[in-house]
Amino acid sequence: MNGKDIRKNLCDLHFNLFCLGQIFFEFSNILFAVVLTISVYRVTQSGYSISTLMFIKYLPVILLGPIAGVFVDRYKKYKLMTLCLAIFIVILILIHLTINLFEIYIFLFIYMVMFTLYKPARYVCVPVIVQNKKLLIAANSILMCAEEATGIFGSLIVSVYESKNTSSTLFSMLPIVSMCIALPITYMALKKKENDLYKNRNNSEISDDTSKQKIDFGKSIKELVIGWKYFKQNKALFPLAIIVSITWLGIGSFTSIHLIYIVKYLKIHDYYYGYVASILSIGSILGYILCPILVDKLNINKYKIWALGFLIAAFSIVMAIYTNGFYYFVFVLLLFSISTGCANTVEESLEQELPIEEHRGKVISFISTIGTIGFLVGTVGAPFLTDYINIRYILIISAASCFVVSALIRKNYLKRVSDKLFIKN
């Protein structure tokens, strides 16, 4: 498929609105996340506090991730996402009104409970809007670029604001305002498209009104078990989940220590953390743009790109071990984020492409849950260990994880891609 066909198919009002809604959501989310991380570290000055924050943040994904997929498959995605966005707004307002760290942790936990439902719904919506599987990599590239560009903007705003060390009610309200804008845009982007899709397919399994349908937990558990059997027996999906878990172990352990690394080892002020987040986002955008060019224009096997991306990421982390200056660290971050951005574009497209529609939400939730376990181990363990061991040992673990991922991709995908049963089963 050439570039003109891709542009023609992706210049769709609903897809553009969906991207716009995700931009406002991501802007709110990045402001909330970066400010919260900096604030907690300033109060405690300990890697343990960052570990606690990460544990609270990702525990709901592990506990509730699988069952979230059942609801994503059963109910209309646009209603689930708008419900989540509405609850996000309430939680952000409550956090805005409190200064108690314990209360913030509680609100963060509730926020992530809803995010556990929001995330798989967001992924499933892409193939709902873009129904041509050949366009999924390009569509995900555009969407991920938009989200990362928003992340850059949000991170820079935080860094500039924090560097001035001023208090502004207007700034603290930005996440709430942005989330309020995201809600109606997301609703408009998905409602007609999803209704038309399921109307044409006459899909009686999708509830038209989530408020009138009672939640049958027995049926939900049964659907969960059926989905798990499909997922476990699939030759392509279960290895994908293991790969994602190890991937996020490495990425999580590397990215979670950036704040500690620049403060303790590079001797730079903590507000540079926002700049670091921006650099990672810039590199990720370049990776997202590069991936469809390599796959669609140069016809390079996407599994090779996937494996090579994590191999380069591993080498970049090894380079970080010998980093002494901030600018060299910036180069390492760019190399790391470009390679992982390219690889993650392939991985995200596979999550949407490989499962059948009946189980897509559950499969994405399973993969997300298993991946989050690895990410949680990395993001909780790495900052915690910085209080006891040299940070360079943590970087070695991160690099080793990326090497293992690259090897697993070669073993489980590159050598079996010609097997038709590998994709169909």
C-alpha positions as CSV (number, residue, x, y, z in Angstrom):
1,M,0.0,0.0,0.0
2,N,1.5,3.3,-1.1
3,G,1.7,6.6,0.8
4,K,-1.3,8.1,-1.0
5,D,-3.5,5.2,-0.1
6,I,-2.4,5.4,3.5
7,R,-3.1,9.1,3.7
8,K,-6.5,8.7,2.0
9,N,-7.7,6.0,4.4
10,L,-6.4,7.7,7.5
11,C,-7.7,11.2,6.7
12,D,-10.9,10.2,8.4
13,L,-12.9,12.5,10.7
14,H,-13.4,9.9,13.4
15,F,-9.8,8.9,13.4
16,N,-8.6,12.5,13.6
17,L,-11.1,13.3,16.4
18,F,-9.9,10.2,18.3
19,C,-6.3,11.4,17.9
20,L,-7.3,14.8,19.2
21,G,-9.1,13.4,22.2
22,Q,-6.0,11.3,23.0
23,I,-3.8,14.4,22.7
24,F,-5.8,16.2,25.4
25,F,-5.9,13.1,27.6
26,E,-2.2,12.6,27.2
27,F,-1.5,16.2,28.0
28,S,-3.5,15.9,31.2
29,N,-1.9,12.6,32.1
30,I,1.7,13.7,31.5
31,L,1.3,16.8,33.6
32,F,-0.2,14.8,36.4
33,A,2.5,12.1,36.3
34,V,5.6,14.3,36.0
35,V,4.5,16.8,38.7
36,L,3.5,14.0,41.0
37,T,6.8,12.2,40.6
38,I,8.9,15.4,41.2
39,S,6.7,16.4,44.2
40,V,6.9,13.0,46.0
41,Y,10.7,12.9,45.5
42,R,11.2,16.4,46.8
43,V,9.3,15.6,49.9
44,T,11.0,12.3,50.7
45,Q,14.4,12.5,48.8
46,S,14.5,8.7,48.6
47,G,14.3,6.1,45.9
48,Y,12.0,4.1,48.1
49,S,9.3,6.8,47.7
50,I,9.5,6.5,43.9
51,S,9.2,2.7,44.3
52,T,6.1,3.2,46.5
53,L,4.6,5.5,44.0
54,M,5.2,3.1,41.1
55,F,3.8,0.2,43.1
56,I,0.6,2.0,43.9
57,K,0.4,3.2,40.3
58,Y,0.6,-0.2,38.6
59,L,-0.8,-2.6,41.2
60,P,-4.4,-2.1,39.9
61,V,-3.3,-3.1,36.4
62,I,-2.1,-6.4,37.7
63,L,-5.0,-7.1,39.9
64,L,-7.8,-6.0,37.6
65,G,-6.3,-6.1,34.1
66,P,-7.7,-9.5,33.0
67,I,-11.3,-8.8,34.1
68,A,-11.1,-5.3,32.5
69,G,-10.7,-7.0,29.1
70,V,-14.1,-8.8,29.6
71,F,-15.9,-5.5,30.0
72,V,-14.1,-4.0,27.0
73,D,-15.2,-6.8,24.8
74,R,-18.8,-6.8,26.2
75,Y,-19.6,-3.1,26.2
76,K,-19.4,-0.2,23.8
77,K,-15.9,1.3,23.9
78,Y,-17.0,4.9,23.6
79,K,-19.2,4.6,26.7
80,L,-16.5,2.9,28.7
81,M,-13.9,5.5,27.7
82,T,-16.1,8.5,28.4
83,L,-17.0,7.0,31.8
84,C,-13.4,6.6,32.7
85,L,-12.6,10.2,31.5
86,A,-15.4,11.5,33.7
87,I,-14.0,9.7,36.8
88,F,-10.4,10.9,35.9
89,I,-11.7,14.5,36.1
90,V,-13.2,13.9,39.5
91,I,-10.0,12.3,40.8
92,L,-7.8,15.1,39.5
93,I,-10.1,17.6,41.2
94,L,-9.8,15.7,44.5
95,I,-6.0,15.5,44.2
96,H,-5.9,19.3,43.5
97,L,-7.7,19.9,46.7
98,T,-5.5,17.8,49.0
99,I,-1.9,18.1,50.2
100,N,-1.9,14.9,52.2
101,L,0.5,12.3,50.7
102,F,-1.5,9.4,51.9
103,E,-4.7,10.7,50.3
104,I,-2.8,11.4,47.1
105,Y,-1.7,7.7,47.0
106,I,-5.3,6.6,47.5
107,F,-6.6,8.9,44.7
108,L,-3.8,7.7,42.5
109,F,-4.8,4.1,43.1
110,I,-8.4,4.8,42.1
111,Y,-7.1,6.7,39.0
112,M,-5.2,3.7,37.9
113,V,-8.1,1.4,38.5
114,M,-10.0,3.3,35.9
115,F,-6.9,3.6,33.7
116,T,-6.8,-0.3,33.7
117,L,-10.2,-0.2,32.0
118,Y,-9.4,2.8,29.8
119,K,-6.1,1.5,28.3
120,P,-7.4,-1.7,26.6
121,A,-10.5,0.2,25.4
122,R,-8.2,2.7,23.8
123,Y,-6.2,0.0,22.0
124,V,-9.3,-1.8,20.8
125,C,-10.7,1.4,19.4
126,V,-7.9,1.7,16.8
127,P,-9.0,-1.4,14.7
128,V,-12.6,-0.3,15.2
129,I,-11.9,3.0,13.5
130,V,-9.2,1.7,11.1
131,Q,-10.6,-1.6,9.9
132,N,-8.0,-2.3,7.3
133,K,-5.3,-4.4,9.1
134,K,-2.6,-3.2,6.6
135,L,-3.1,0.3,8.0
136,L,-2.7,-0.6,11.6
137,I,1.0,0.2,11.8
138,A,0.6,3.5,10.1
139,A,-2.5,4.4,12.3
140,N,-0.7,3.5,15.5
141,S,2.4,5.4,14.3
142,I,0.3,8.6,13.8
143,L,-1.6,8.1,17.1
144,M,1.6,7.4,19.1
145,C,3.4,10.3,17.5
146,A,0.5,12.6,18.5
147,E,0.6,11.3,22.1
148,E,4.3,11.6,22.4
149,A,4.4,15.1,21.0
150,T,1.9,16.0,23.6
151,G,4.2,14.4,26.2
152,I,7.1,16.6,25.0
153,F,5.0,19.7,25.3
154,G,3.6,18.7,28.7
155,S,7.0,17.7,30.1
156,L,8.6,21.0,28.9
157,I,5.8,23.0,30.5
158,V,6.4,21.2,33.8
159,S,10.2,21.8,33.7
160,V,9.8,25.5,32.9
161,Y,7.2,25.8,35.7
162,E,9.2,23.9,38.3
163,S,12.4,25.8,37.4
164,K,10.8,29.0,38.4
165,N,9.6,27.4,41.6
166,T,6.4,29.4,41.7
167,S,2.9,28.4,42.7
168,S,0.1,28.9,40.2
169,T,-3.5,27.8,40.5
170,L,-3.9,28.1,36.7
171,F,-1.1,25.7,36.1
172,S,-2.4,23.2,38.6
173,M,-5.8,23.3,36.9
174,L,-4.4,22.5,33.4
175,P,-4.7,18.7,33.8
176,I,-8.4,19.0,34.8
177,V,-9.2,21.4,32.0
178,S,-7.5,19.2,29.4
179,M,-9.3,16.1,30.6
180,C,-12.6,17.9,30.4
181,I,-11.9,18.7,26.7
182,A,-10.8,15.1,26.0
183,L,-14.1,13.7,27.2
184,P,-16.6,15.1,24.6
185,I,-14.1,14.8,21.7
186,T,-13.5,11.1,22.5
187,Y,-17.3,10.5,22.7
188,M,-17.9,12.1,19.3
189,A,-15.0,10.3,17.7
190,L,-16.2,6.8,18.6
191,K,-20.0,6.8,19.0
192,K,-21.1,6.8,15.4
193,K,-18.2,4.7,14.1
194,E,-18.7,2.0,16.7
195,N,-22.5,2.0,16.5
196,D,-22.3,1.6,12.7
197,L,-19.7,-1.2,13.0
198,Y,-21.8,-3.4,15.3
199,K,-25.1,-2.5,13.6
200,N,-23.7,-3.8,10.3
201,R,-22.4,-7.0,12.0
202,N,-25.6,-7.4,14.0
203,N,-23.4,-8.2,17.0
204,S,-25.7,-9.0,19.9
205,E,-22.9,-9.6,22.3
206,I,-22.1,-5.9,22.5
207,S,-24.3,-4.1,24.9
208,D,-25.9,-1.0,23.6
209,D,-26.6,0.4,27.0
210,T,-24.2,-0.3,29.8
211,S,-26.5,1.4,32.3
212,K,-29.4,-1.0,31.8
213,Q,-27.4,-4.2,31.5
214,K,-26.7,-5.9,34.8
215,I,-23.1,-7.0,35.5
216,D,-23.1,-10.8,35.7
217,F,-19.9,-11.7,37.4
218,G,-20.5,-15.4,36.8
219,K,-20.7,-14.8,33.1
220,S,-17.7,-12.5,33.2
221,I,-15.6,-15.1,34.9
222,K,-16.7,-17.7,32.3
223,E,-15.8,-15.3,29.4
224,L,-12.5,-14.6,31.2
225,V,-11.7,-18.3,31.3
226,I,-12.6,-18.9,27.7
227,G,-10.5,-15.9,26.7
228,W,-7.5,-17.2,28.7
229,K,-7.7,-20.6,27.0
230,Y,-7.7,-19.0,23.6
231,F,-4.8,-16.7,24.7
232,K,-2.8,-19.5,26.3
233,Q,-3.1,-21.9,23.4
234,N,-2.3,-19.3,20.7
235,K,1.2,-19.8,19.3
236,A,1.7,-16.1,18.6
237,L,0.0,-14.4,21.5
238,F,1.3,-16.0,24.6
239,P,5.0,-15.6,23.6
240,L,4.1,-12.0,22.8
241,A,3.0,-11.5,26.4
242,I,6.2,-12.9,27.8
243,I,8.2,-10.7,25.5
244,V,6.2,-7.7,26.5
245,S,6.8,-8.5,30.2
246,I,10.6,-8.8,29.8
247,T,10.6,-5.7,27.6
248,W,8.9,-3.6,30.2
249,L,11.1,-5.0,32.9
250,G,14.1,-3.6,31.1
251,I,12.4,-0.4,30.0
252,G,10.8,0.2,33.4
253,S,14.0,-0.3,35.4
254,F,15.9,2.1,33.0
255,T,13.3,4.9,32.9
256,S,12.3,4.8,36.5
257,I,15.8,5.8,37.7
258,H,16.2,8.8,35.4
259,L,15.3,11.3,38.1
260,I,17.6,9.7,40.6
261,Y,20.4,9.3,38.0
262,I,20.4,13.0,37.0
263,V,20.2,14.2,40.6
264,K,22.7,11.9,42.3
265,Y,25.1,11.0,39.6
266,L,25.0,13.8,37.0
267,K,24.5,16.4,39.8
268,I,21.7,18.2,37.9
269,H,18.7,19.9,39.4
270,D,15.5,17.7,39.6
271,Y,13.5,19.9,37.3
272,Y,15.7,18.6,34.4
273,Y,13.6,15.4,34.8
274,G,10.9,17.1,32.7
275,Y,13.5,17.7,30.0
276,V,14.6,14.1,30.1
277,A,11.0,13.0,29.6
278,S,10.8,15.3,26.6
279,I,13.9,13.8,25.1
280,L,12.5,10.4,25.5
281,S,9.3,11.5,23.8
282,I,11.2,13.1,20.9
283,G,13.1,9.9,20.3
284,S,9.9,7.8,20.6
285,I,8.2,10.0,17.9
286,L,11.2,9.5,15.6
287,G,10.8,5.7,16.2
288,Y,7.1,5.8,15.5
289,I,7.7,7.7,12.3
290,L,10.5,5.4,11.2
291,C,8.6,2.1,11.7
292,P,5.9,2.5,9.0
293,I,8.6,3.8,6.6
294,L,10.7,0.7,7.1
295,V,7.6,-1.6,6.9
296,D,5.4,0.0,4.3
297,K,7.9,1.8,2.0
298,L,11.1,-0.3,2.3
299,N,9.2,-3.6,2.9
300,I,11.4,-4.7,5.7
301,N,10.1,-7.6,7.8
302,K,8.4,-6.1,10.8
303,Y,9.6,-8.9,13.1
304,K,13.2,-8.0,12.1
305,I,12.5,-4.4,13.0
306,W,11.1,-5.5,16.3
307,A,14.1,-7.6,17.2
308,L,16.6,-5.1,16.0
309,G,15.0,-2.3,17.9
310,F,15.5,-4.0,21.3
311,L,19.0,-5.0,20.3
312,I,19.9,-1.4,19.7
313,A,18.1,-0.4,23.0
314,A,20.3,-2.9,24.9
315,F,23.5,-1.4,23.4
316,S,22.3,2.2,24.3
317,I,21.7,1.2,27.9
318,V,25.3,-0.3,28.0
319,M,26.5,3.1,26.7
320,A,24.6,4.8,29.6
321,I,26.7,2.9,32.1
322,Y,29.8,4.9,30.9
323,T,27.9,8.2,30.7
324,N,29.5,11.1,32.6
325,G,27.8,14.2,31.1
326,F,24.3,15.3,30.5
327,Y,24.7,15.8,26.8
328,Y,26.1,12.3,26.3
329,F,23.2,11.0,28.4
330,V,20.8,12.9,26.0
331,F,22.4,11.1,23.0
332,V,21.9,7.7,24.8
333,L,18.3,8.5,25.6
334,L,17.6,9.4,22.0
335,L,19.1,6.2,20.7
336,F,17.2,4.2,23.3
337,S,13.8,5.9,22.7
338,I,14.1,5.8,18.9
339,S,14.8,2.0,18.9
340,T,12.2,1.2,21.5
341,G,9.6,3.5,19.8
342,C,10.1,1.7,16.5
343,A,9.9,-1.7,18.1
344,N,6.9,-0.8,20.3
345,T,5.0,0.3,17.2
346,V,5.3,-3.2,15.8
347,E,4.4,-4.8,19.1
348,E,1.3,-2.6,19.6
349,S,0.0,-3.4,16.1
350,L,0.5,-7.1,16.7
351,E,-1.7,-6.9,19.8
352,Q,-4.5,-5.5,17.7
353,E,-3.9,-7.6,14.6
354,L,-3.3,-11.2,15.9
355,P,-6.3,-11.8,18.2
356,I,-9.8,-12.4,16.8
357,E,-12.2,-9.6,17.5
358,E,-14.3,-11.7,20.0
359,H,-11.3,-11.9,22.4
360,R,-9.3,-8.8,21.4
361,G,-10.1,-6.8,24.5
362,K,-9.3,-9.7,26.8
363,V,-6.1,-10.6,25.0
364,I,-4.9,-7.0,25.2
365,S,-5.7,-7.0,28.9
366,F,-3.9,-10.2,29.4
367,I,-0.8,-8.9,27.6
368,S,-1.1,-5.6,29.5
369,T,-1.3,-7.4,32.8
370,I,1.6,-9.7,32.2
371,G,3.6,-6.8,30.8
372,T,2.8,-4.7,33.8
373,I,4.1,-7.3,36.1
374,G,7.5,-7.0,34.5
375,F,7.2,-3.2,34.4
376,L,6.2,-3.1,38.1
377,V,9.2,-5.2,39.1
378,G,11.5,-2.9,37.1
379,T,10.0,0.4,38.2
380,V,9.6,-0.6,41.9
381,G,12.8,-2.6,42.2
382,A,15.2,-0.3,40.4
383,P,14.6,2.9,42.4
384,F,14.5,0.9,45.6
385,L,17.9,-0.7,44.8
386,T,19.5,2.6,44.2
387,D,19.5,3.2,47.9
388,Y,21.7,0.1,48.3
389,I,23.7,-0.7,45.2
390,N,25.5,1.3,42.4
391,I,23.0,2.5,39.8
392,R,25.2,1.0,37.0
393,Y,24.3,-2.5,38.1
394,I,20.7,-1.7,37.5
395,L,21.6,-0.5,34.0
396,I,23.3,-3.8,33.4
397,I,20.0,-5.6,34.3
398,S,18.0,-3.3,32.0
399,A,20.4,-4.0,29.1
400,A,20.3,-7.7,29.7
401,S,16.5,-7.7,29.5
402,C,16.5,-6.0,26.1
403,F,19.1,-8.5,24.8
404,V,16.8,-11.4,26.0
405,V,13.8,-9.8,24.3
406,S,15.6,-9.5,21.0
407,A,16.6,-13.2,21.2
408,L,13.1,-14.3,22.1
409,I,11.7,-12.4,19.1
410,R,14.1,-14.1,16.8
411,K,13.3,-17.5,18.2
412,N,9.5,-17.2,18.5
413,Y,8.7,-15.0,15.5
414,L,11.4,-14.6,12.9
415,K,12.0,-18.4,12.6
416,R,8.3,-19.2,12.6
417,V,6.7,-16.5,10.5
418,S,6.2,-18.8,7.5
419,D,4.1,-21.1,9.6
420,K,0.5,-20.3,8.7
421,L,-0.8,-22.0,11.8
422,F,1.3,-19.6,13.8
423,I,-0.8,-16.7,12.8
424,K,-4.2,-18.4,12.5
425,N,-4.2,-20.3,15.8
